[in-house]
Amino acid sequence: MDGADLDEAVAHYRDLAPRYDRRTRRINAVRERAIAALRLRPGQTVLDAGCGTGWCFGALSAAIGAQGRVIAFDPSQDMLAVAGHRLVAAAST
């Protein structure tokens, strides 16, 4: 992917970020199966490359427990902002 393609993708996700989870909810079962297929164990570290809005954070964290670690990144700052709000909300529950 060259710089122009990345710029286009980031612009696309800037617009999509606020409604991304709602627009992609039909693939949630696929996401859950993919996480289950990882067969994660407590204490492991997980890299969530292209984490988007952080939808997978809850399931990943549940699988690896308090001693585990999720490392996540995404090229879209707007998607990461949604992921950050998700983390704050999870921490307050």
C-alpha positions in Angstrom: 0.0 0.0 0.0 1.5 3.3 -1.0 1.0 6.6 0.9 -1.9 7.7 -1.3 -3.8 4.4 -0.7 -3.2 4.7 3.1 -4.5 8.3 3.0 -7.6 7.2 1.2 -8.1 4.4 3.7 -7.6 6.7 6.7 -10.1 9.2 5.2 -12.6 6.4 4.7 -12.3 5.1 8.3 -12.5 8.7 9.6 -16.0 8.9 8.2 -16.9 5.4 9.2 -15.5 5.2 12.7 -18.5 6.5 14.6 -20.8 3.9 13.1 -18.3 1.1 12.3 -19.5 -1.3 15.0 -23.1 -1.0 14.0 -22.3 -1.3 10.3 -20.2 -4.5 10.8 -22.3 -6.3 13.5 -23.2 -9.0 11.0 -19.6 -10.3 11.2 -19.5 -10.4 15.0 -19.9 -14.2 15.0 -16.9 -14.5 12.6 -14.8 -12.3 14.9 -15.8 -14.5 17.9 -14.9 -17.7 16.0 -11.5 -16.2 15.0 -10.7 -15.3 18.6 -11.8 -18.8 19.8 -9.6 -20.4 17.1 -6.5 -18.6 18.7 -7.0 -20.9 21.7 -5.6 -18.1 24.0 -4.5 -18.9 27.5 -4.2 -16.8 30.6 -1.1 -14.7 30.7 -0.5 -14.6 27.0 0.2 -11.5 25.0 -2.0 -10.8 21.9 -1.2 -8.4 19.1 -4.4 -6.9 17.6 -3.1 -5.5 14.3 -5.6 -3.2 12.7 -7.7 -3.2 15.9 -10.2 -0.6 14.5 -12.7 0.3 17.2 -11.4 -2.3 19.6 -14.4 -4.5 19.3 -12.3 -7.6 20.0 -10.7 -6.2 23.2 -13.3 -7.6 25.6 -13.1 -11.2 24.2 -9.3 -11.1 23.9 -8.9 -9.8 27.5 -11.3 -12.3 28.8 -9.3 -15.1 27.2 -5.9 -14.0 28.5 -7.0 -12.7 31.9 -5.5 -10.0 34.1 -2.0 -11.3 33.7 -2.2 -11.2 29.9 -1.6 -8.2 27.6 -3.3 -6.9 24.5 -1.2 -4.8 22.2 -3.2 -3.0 19.6 -2.6 -0.6 16.8 -4.5 0.9 13.8 -3.5 3.5 11.2 -6.8 5.4 11.8 -6.7 7.8 14.7 -10.5 8.0 14.5 -10.9 4.3 14.9 -8.4 4.4 17.8 -10.5 7.2 19.4 -13.5 4.9 19.5 -11.3 2.1 20.8 -10.1 4.4 23.6 -13.7 5.2 24.6 -14.4 1.5 24.7 -11.5 0.9 27.1 -12.6 3.8 29.4 -16.2 2.4 29.5 -14.9 -1.1 30.2 -12.7 0.2 33.0 -15.6 2.0 34.7 -17.7 -1.1 34.9 
